[in-house]
Amino acid sequence: MMQEYWITEYGAVADGVTNCAAAIQAAVDAAAQAGGGRVMVPAGRFLSGSVMLRSHVELHLCSGAVLQSSLRPEDIRPFRHADADDAMDGWNGGFFLGACGGQDITISGSGVIDGQGRRVFFDRNEDNGFGECPKAAAAFRPRMILLEDITDLTIRDVTLRDAAFWTLHMAGCRRVRIRDIRILNDDRGANNDGIDPDCCQDVIISGCLIHTGDDAAILARTDLLDQCAAHTAIDALNDNIRHVLLFLSCKSRAKAKSRPAVWQWAGCEIISAGRTPAWQSPAAPALRRRAQRAADGSRRHSSQGGSWPT
């Protein structure tokens, strides 16, 4: 049985006001230094700045627990120096929960991770009361979760609520299992994507409910990997994306004027409602080929006795 590290024993206070980042980070570091363990977030509302997860550590949110992201720039860890042109893509917003260059990391439990997107989105009534166009947004918006170069990553059961920017961004990760999570974002929030696998390998997403104002789940490729301190381990991925991405029994809905479209890719079902339907996208032929290669690769993996993360 994994040893448990309760964040309240390290000084975390469930008042929704105190920045508990130092206490939570101390619990994570203690678990990592012991060779692994489970960091426990009990019932209550815990405000926190950025926290870095470590190898062989599970962050577990108990029933009734709310881990809430601070929106103060001084509380949020930047992941690289951003140029002025990068602001639109959120590179200057930093992240709430993160990890870089690790293995065997888990986020679990029936609690909630809250990005406080309601405090960064506002309605300027630019469509004269129809309530269809994306809301305006504050300049500073951190990603909710950013995980770089992680092997054996599991995210299960948690609710990710009200992201201010991308919800779950995984860059250069391998052997990823995401199951039975709920992503509940503002359906008019700009750039509040649900799940963004970015140059990842062997990803299974199953049993998830995803409600966003932007992409529910999308294969991404950014230059973020070049910024990771452990980038040498994933150089090959920068030149050759190998996605094995399976969506199993997921329900997703992205707010848009066009009706949701179901696009079948070699056994993968992706529900999208972007402003340009997926099958009409200029990238559609390339994405179909990628999906077919992913399916072929997964069949070879299975036939050769490969194992998926559990």
N, C-alpha and C positions, 0 to 999 in steps of 0.2 A: 504494500500500500504506500502511495506517495505521501511524503511528509507535507503537512499543510502549514502555510505561512499566512496568517490573517493580517490584513493590512492595518486593522485597528491596533494590533499589538506593536506596530511600527509608527504609530502616531496619527493615522488617518482619522478624520472626524466627519461624521455623516450629517453635516449641517448645510450642504449645498452651497457654502460660501468660502470656506477655507480651501486653499489650494493644497491638495493632498499628494501632489506629484512626488515630493521628496520621500514621503512615507511609503507610497506604492513602489517607487523605484528601489527603496531599501529592501522591501520584501522580495522583489524580483531578484535583486542581486544576491540576497542571502540564499534564496533557493538555488540560483545558478552556482554559487560557490560551494554549495553542498553536493553538487553533482546532479541537481534536478529536484523538482518539487512542484506543489500546487499552490499558487498564490490565490487566496480566498478573499473575495469581496462580499461582505455580508449585506443583509437588507439595509437600505438607507440610500441617501443621495450623496454621492461623493464627487465633488468638483475637483478637477485635476488639470494640470498642464501636461506636456508631453511625457510619455513613459516609453522607455526602450525595453522590449522583451528580449529574453536570453534563451540560449539553447537549453533544451530539456526542461523547460518551464511551461506550465499550464496556467493561464489566467482564467480563473473560474468565477463567474458571477452567480451568486446564489439567488434564489427566488426573492424578488422584491428589491434587489440591488440595482442601482442606477449609477453608472460611471459616466460622468458628464464632462465633456470637453470645455476647457476654458477657451474664450475667444479673444483673450488679450495677447497681442503679439509677443510680449515679453515672457509669456508662459509657454509659448509654442516653439518647438525645436525646428529650425529651418533645415532642409536637407541639401540645399546647395545655394550658392549665390545666384540670384535670378537677374537676368537682363530685363530692361524695361519692356521688351517685346514679349516676355514670358508671362506677364501678369494675366493675360487673358486665359492662358492654359493652367493657371493656378500654381505655377512653379514657385511663386513667391509666398505661398501660404503656409508652408510647413505641414506638420502632421501631428495628430493626437497620439495614437498608439503606433509604434513602429518597431522594426527589427532589421538588421542588416548583417548578412554573412553568418547565419546560424543554422541549426538543425533541430528537428523534433520540437516544434513550438505549437502549442494548442491554445485556442481561445474557446471557452465552453461555458455552459450554464444556461439557466432560464432567465437571467437578468437582462438588463438593457444597457447598451452603450449609446449615449445621447450626444449628437453633434451640435445641438442647439441651432440648427439651420433657421428656425423661426425668428432668430434674432439678427440674421444677416439678409434675409429676403424681405422685400417690401413691394407692395403693389402701387404702381404709378398710374393705374387705370389707362394704360396706353391703348387698350382695345375698346374703350368706351363701355366698360361694364360687362363685356362678354366673358371675362375671366378665363381666356384661352392662352394668351401669350405668356411667355416666361416672365417671372417677376424680376425686378431689378435686384441687385445684390451689393452688399458692402464690399469694399476693396480687399479686406483681409478675410480669407476664408480657408481654414486648414482642412486638409484631407482628414477623414476619420481614421483610417487604418492604412498604413503604407508598409509593406513587407518586401524586402529586397534580398535576393540570393538566399532563400531559405529552402532547405531540403527536408521533406517530411513535415508538411504543414497541415494542420487540421483546424477547421473552424466549424463548430457545431452548436445547434440549439439556441444560440443567443439571438436577441433582437437588436438590430442596428437601426437606430431611429433618428430621423431628422438631420441627415448629414448636411454640412454647410458646403461641401464640395464633393469630390469623388468619395464613395463610401468605403469600398474595399479594393485597394490597388495592390496587386502583387506583381513584382518585377523580377524576372529571372528566377522564379521559384520552381522547384521540382517536387514531384510526387505530392500533389495537393488534393486534399479532400475537403469539400465544403458541403455540409449536409444539414438539412432541417433548420436553416436560419430564416429569419424574417428581416427584410429591409423595408422600412416604412418611412419614405421621404415625402417631402412636399411635392405634389404632382405638378406644380408649376415652378419648381426650383431649378435654376440654371446650373448645369454641369453637375448635378447631384447623381451621377451614374451609380448603378448598383454594384456590379462586380466587373473589374477590369483586369483580366489576366494579360500581362505585358511580357512577351517573350518567355512564357512559362512552358514547362513540359509536364505531361501526365497529370492533367487536371480533371477531376470529376466533381460536378456540381449537381446535387440531387436533393429533391424534396424541399426546395426553397420557395418562399413567397417574396417577390421583389416588386415594389411599387415605387416608382421614381418619376421625376419630371424630365429625365433625359434617358440615356441608354440604360436599359435594365441590366444587360450583360453584353460585353463586347470585347473582341480580341483587339488588344492595343499593342502598339509599338512606339515607345518614346525613347528619348536619349537619356533617361534617368539612370540606366545601368552604368553609363560612363562615370557617374558621380559617386557610385558606391565604393567604399574603401576596399571591398573584397572583389572588385570588378574582374580581377585576373582569373577568378574561378569561373566566370561566365562569359569570357570573351567570345567563345564559340557561339553563344546564343545571339550575340550582336550581329553575326554574319549569317546565321541560319536559324530561323524561328522553327521550333518543332512543337507545335501545339497538339496535344491529344486531349481534346476538350469535349466532354460528354455532359449534356444536360438531361437529367433523368427526372421525370415527374415534377418539373418546376412550373410554377405559375408566375407570370410576370406581366406587368402592365406599365407602360410609359405614356405619360400624358402628351397628347398631340391632337391635331385636327384630323389627321387621317385615322381610319379605323385600324385596330390592331391586325397585324398580318402574321400568319404562321408560316415560317419558312423551314422546310425540311432539308437538312443537310446530312446525307449519308447516315441516317439513323438518329441525328441530333435534331431536336425540336427547339427552336428559338422563337419566342413571341416578341415582336417589335412593333412600335408605333411611332417611329421617327418621322420627321417632316418629309423625308424621302423614303417611301417603302423600301425595305431591304432588297427585294428582287429587282427594283429599278435603279439601285445604286450603281454608279460607274465601277465600283469595286466588286460588284456581284460575281462576275466570272472568276476573278482571282480568289474570292472568298469561298466559292463553291469548290474550286480545285483544292484549296487548303483544307476544307472540311473533308473532302474525299480522301486526301492523303492522311489526315488525322485518323479517319475511320479505318483505312487500310493499315496504318501503323498500329492501332489498338488491337486489330485482329491478329497481326503478327506477334504483338506482345503477348497476347493471350495464348496463342498456339505454341509459343516458345516457353511457356511456363512462367511468365513474368507475374509479379504480384503488384496489386494496387494498394495504396495506403488504406488503412482501416480506421 
